[in-house]
Amino acid sequence: VEGTTTHVRRFDDGLQQFWSETPERDKLVHGVTFRLEMPLLFHPPILTIDEPLYVGKIWEVDSRDSDGLAFHIRFEVTAFGDITVPAGTYQAFTIRETLEFPEGGTGVRIHRHSWGIRGLTGTAQQVTDYSYADGIGEVLTTTGSFGHRLLSLRTVAVQPSTWTRIRML
């Protein structure tokens, strides 16, 4: 994506996320696509994990998507401890992410769950809590926005794979 080698994270609803990892192990989201739509790219990429993590750490990101929508994201590490999901119990950091649109708009094509396209009409702020386990990634994600819908996603399996197998999927 724009000259950066990225990984593709695929979801069963057709969402694909393009991300990379820096030598410092920071995670950057470069863009998303949903089914066969044109991808949204983020300028600059979104720093979703800013290593090292510790409770109380805060970082903020200002970016724009390729449709021109400006957004501001505030990340705060709020907890560390055991998180149990169907795939097992993991020691994980809980990160609260608050997404805002400073120039107005509602982010119809942009939404946090791993930067997916979900159609958040009528809301100017989106709050997501996600639990991040080192070496696994997100194991639990809960998204809600001021009485708007609430969505929880839990990791159900963690499976090692090879690049050949991932390409086949």
Order of alpha helices (4+ residues) and beta strands (2+ residues): beta-beta-beta-beta-beta-beta-beta-beta-beta-beta-alpha
